[in-house]
Amino acid sequence: MKIIKLGEKITAANDREAEALRQRLKEKGILLINLMSAAGSGKTTLLSRIIKDMKDTRIGVMEADIASDVDAVRIEALGARAIQVHTNGMCHMDAGMTAEAVDALGDDELDLIFLENVGNLICPAEYDTGAGKKLMILSVPEGDDKPLKYPLMFMESDALVISKMDAREFFPFDMEAFTDRVRILNPDIKIFPVSAKTGEGMEALEGWLSEALEEWRS
Amino acid sequence: MDLRYKIVETKERILADNDQAAEKTRAAMRAQNTVFVNLMGSPGAGKTSLLLGLIPRLGDRYRIGVMEADVDSDVDAKTMADAGVRVIQLHSAGLCHMDADMTARGLESFGTEGLDLIFLENIGNLVCPAEFDVGADFRMMILSVPEGDDKPLKYPLMFTVSDVMVINKIDAAAVFDFDFDAAAERARALNPNIEVHRVSAVKGTGMDELAEALAARIEKIRKGRV
């Protein structure tokens, strides 16, 4: 008897679509970054700061949410190209949905495209969206134990932003224990402690983004 | 129209099966007069801290058990056990929510005889857990101040299905632009009956009031059963 493992087949089809999107964007010299985190970690705030700081980089943003368009409105107000994507109740974006969103955004005259994924530390980690880099955020108020509970997200990400550093006095967050837990899962991950509000640490993160774009185009 | 094939709405079917299993759990809990609460919130919203604050405030009235659901790890169960709480850790094998069947199996392994009140600490996520009735008597969700007051707009279902909304980490309100009235109004626009509380689970602010409100709710449920 033949046994079909549905989960694997879905993932394989998704991986093919992701690879096709990655190639298409590479040829155009556009770096797609999959930005992931829990709800309320500061994805939109971080992007707003990056858009304000990196004026010479042409940035497009795809806001994925289950409902509302509050984030796309915020990004558009900054003068960046933005679209809102509704996932119809789904807790993540897959490669097909992302390709469709890139079509809607338009892939001309852009250097960086950010996909602001659905706020969630679980499902988005499982799906390759076709991005060139995966960037995740963990905010200080969420706690230093999160790598223990949501390991896949930390394993899959190329870089990790520790956000809301300005709120550290209010929350017990053991930076050393946290980075140790992250590095056990992913020794190569780049870690950037930042406060998008005060600007602390933003330069290092934006330097990494510029380098990643240069590397992508070479 | 001549339909040559059958169309199955998988999601509806899954949810219908789930609802059946949830009803079974609710009936079983009713039979032994246990009140079962589904606690939901984002990762780090303070679910474990809230329970650690509530248990001493309700522990003199009820025999309490906690089921900790996580994708991985047993840090929360350890925290609970260290505090002397009867606890079981459930692993969801990568799934982003608990469904009624998984919950029923968890309750069975836990052994719920002799417990008056059981909390399921659901997986940290504002999306998937909202879709699944686990068989609880009521649903309580946490929104923490650092997450922002716009969350009801983005994750409407969670606020629509919850009976109680706890705004946590109010002691940090000074560093975050959080409009308490706007958050409550947005939640009430989705769900006019939602009961809203403001607390700091760690500092204890508002926790006595929340514990009393929960006790009143629990008593109402128990009275409705006889």
Chai-1 contact restraints between the chains, C-beta under 6 A:
chainA,res_idxA,chainB,res_idxB,connection_type,confidence,min_distance_angstrom,max_distance_angstrom,comment,restraint_id
A,A38,B,S42,contact,1.0,0.0,6.0,A-B,restraint_1
A,A38,B,P43,contact,1.0,0.0,6.0,A-B,restraint_2
A,A39,B,S42,contact,1.0,0.0,6.0,A-B,restraint_3
A,A39,B,L126,contact,1.0,0.0,6.0,A-B,restraint_4
A,A39,B,E147,contact,1.0,0.0,6.0,A-B,restraint_5
A,G40,B,E147,contact,1.0,0.0,6.0,A-B,restraint_6
A,G40,B,G148,contact,1.0,0.0,6.0,A-B,restraint_7
A,D65,B,K154,contact,1.0,0.0,6.0,A-B,restraint_8
A,A67,B,P156,contact,1.0,0.0,6.0,A-B,restraint_9
A,S68,B,L153,contact,1.0,0.0,6.0,A-B,restraint_10
A,S68,B,K154,contact,1.0,0.0,6.0,A-B,restraint_11
A,V70,B,D150,contact,1.0,0.0,6.0,A-B,restraint_12
A,V70,B,L153,contact,1.0,0.0,6.0,A-B,restraint_13
A,C91,B,C96,contact,1.0,0.0,6.0,A-B,restraint_14
A,C91,B,V127,contact,1.0,0.0,6.0,A-B,restraint_15
A,C91,B,C128,contact,1.0,0.0,6.0,A-B,restraint_16
A,N120,B,N125,contact,1.0,0.0,6.0,A-B,restraint_17
A,N120,B,V127,contact,1.0,0.0,6.0,A-B,restraint_18
A,L121,B,P43,contact,1.0,0.0,6.0,A-B,restraint_19
A,I122,B,C96,contact,1.0,0.0,6.0,A-B,restraint_20
A,I122,B,N125,contact,1.0,0.0,6.0,A-B,restraint_21
A,C123,B,C96,contact,1.0,0.0,6.0,A-B,restraint_22
A,P141,B,P146,contact,1.0,0.0,6.0,A-B,restraint_23
A,E142,B,P43,contact,1.0,0.0,6.0,A-B,restraint_24
A,E142,B,G44,contact,1.0,0.0,6.0,A-B,restraint_25
A,G143,B,G44,contact,1.0,0.0,6.0,A-B,restraint_26
A,D145,B,V75,contact,1.0,0.0,6.0,A-B,restraint_27
A,K146,B,P43,contact,1.0,0.0,6.0,A-B,restraint_28
A,L148,B,S73,contact,1.0,0.0,6.0,A-B,restraint_29
A,L148,B,V75,contact,1.0,0.0,6.0,A-B,restraint_30
A,K149,B,D70,contact,1.0,0.0,6.0,A-B,restraint_31
A,K149,B,S73,contact,1.0,0.0,6.0,A-B,restraint_32
A,P151,B,D72,contact,1.0,0.0,6.0,A-B,restraint_33
A,A167,B,V175,contact,1.0,0.0,6.0,A-B,restraint_34
A,F170,B,A172,contact,1.0,0.0,6.0,A-B,restraint_35
